[in-house]
Amino acid sequence: MTQFDLFQSAAIRSPSAARVAQTATPAVSDDPWHDLRFYQREACEAIGDGWADARSQLLVMATGTGKTIVFGAIARAWIAA
């Protein structure tokens, strides 16, 4: 029995687990910034603008504000370009 089989059997017993499984898939959008908070969008834009002047950029944000999310969005945008 695989982990998938275990999840499926739990989803059958629990309607809420099935609902979570349906909503757990991230939405696909053409906009790489669609799921960012306003300050994360501003950081992405500032990094993009900064690349016009310098090859290296430094992002400083407080703990828990989504630096990894910001760099993931930048990577998605770069791949999409």
Order of alpha helices (4+ residues) and beta strands (2+ residues): alpha-alpha-alpha-alpha
